[in-house]
Amino acid sequence: MSQSQTFRQQTSNVISVGIVGINFSEAYTSYEGDRTYPAKPAPAKEAPAALQRVTQHAAPAFDELLVLKFRATNVSPYPFEWVDARDTTQGYAAALLRLSSLLDKRIQD
């Protein structure tokens, strides 16, 4: 967030974008060297609070904040899925449109 503020201070028409991934998996395995252990609590239990913190504290620092909600266990064969693939696709497309409009506006200013 502070990097975004630094850019804004140096260049008034800068466009800053934040991309955050939040894991909503019911289970997750962490690795430290050769050691593995299950995450406690599971990411799904912490995800709503993480989403709220990111939205509340990080969003104001960026022109656009894209939050990608996913599920991943970090266990072979490393399954991955979007919490809501349609919502993710639409949110990404909407962010690109907003950024494109913002870019046009800032170029003209």
C-alpha positions in Angstrom: 0.0 0.0 0.0 2.8 2.4 0.8 4.3 1.8 -2.6 1.0 2.9 -4.2 1.1 6.1 -2.1 4.7 6.8 -3.1 3.8 6.4 -6.8 0.9 8.8 -6.4 3.2 11.4 -4.7 5.6 11.2 -7.6 3.2 11.1 -10.5 -0.3 12.5 -10.1 -1.9 10.5 -13.0 -0.5 7.1 -12.0 -2.9 4.2 -12.0 -2.4 1.7 -9.2 -3.9 -1.8 -9.2 -3.9 -4.3 -6.3 -4.5 -8.0 -6.9 -5.1 -10.2 -3.8 -5.7 -13.9 -3.7 -7.6 -15.3 -0.7 -7.8 -19.0 -0.1 -11.2 -20.4 1.0 -10.1 -24.0 1.2 -11.3 -26.2 4.1 -7.8 -27.8 4.4 -4.3 -26.6 3.5 -0.9 -28.1 4.0 2.1 -25.9 4.8 5.7 -26.7 4.0 8.8 -25.7 5.8 11.8 -27.5 4.2 11.1 -31.2 4.6 8.4 -30.7 7.3 4.7 -30.5 6.5 1.8 -29.7 8.7 -1.9 -28.9 8.3 -2.9 -25.2 8.6 -4.8 -24.5 11.7 -7.2 -22.9 11.4 -8.1 -23.8 7.9 -8.0 -21.0 5.4 -11.8 -21.0 5.0 -12.2 -20.0 8.6 -9.9 -17.0 8.2 -10.9 -16.0 4.7 -14.0 -13.9 5.6 -12.0 -11.8 8.1 -9.1 -11.5 5.6 -11.5 -10.3 2.9 -12.9 -7.7 5.2 -9.4 -6.4 6.2 -8.3 -6.2 2.6 -11.4 -4.4 1.5 -11.3 -2.0 4.4 -7.6 -1.2 4.6 -6.1 -1.9 1.2 -8.8 -0.9 -1.2 -8.5 2.9 -0.5 -4.8 2.8 -1.5 -5.6 1.6 -5.1 -7.6 2.8 -8.1 -8.7 -0.8 -8.5 -8.5 -3.7 -6.1 -9.2 -7.1 -7.5 -9.8 -9.9 -5.0 -9.5 -13.4 -6.3 -11.2 -16.0 -4.2 -10.0 -19.5 -4.7 -9.6 -23.0 -3.1 -6.3 -24.8 -3.0 -5.0 -27.4 -0.6 -1.3 -27.3 -1.5 -1.4 -31.2 -1.6 -0.5 -33.3 -4.7 -2.0 -33.3 -7.3 -2.5 -29.6 -6.2 -6.2 -29.1 -7.0 -7.2 -25.5 -7.6 -10.6 -23.9 -8.2 -12.2 -20.5 -8.1 -14.8 -20.1 -5.4 -17.1 -18.7 -8.1 -15.6 -18.9 -11.5 -18.3 -16.8 -13.2 -18.0 -14.1 -10.5 -14.2 -14.1 -10.9 -14.4 -13.8 -14.7 -17.0 -11.0 -14.5 -15.1 -9.2 -11.8 -11.8 -9.4 -13.8 -13.5 -8.2 -17.0 -15.3 -5.3 -15.1 -12.0 -4.3 -13.5 -10.3 -4.1 -17.0 -13.1 -2.0 -18.3 -12.9 0.4 -15.3 -9.1 0.6 -15.7 -9.4 1.2 -19.4 -11.8 4.1 -18.8 -9.6 5.5 -16.1 -6.6 5.3 -18.3 -8.4 7.2 -21.1 -9.4 9.9 -18.6 -6.0 10.3 -17.1 -4.3 10.5 -20.5 -6.7 13.3 -21.5 -6.1 15.3 -18.2 
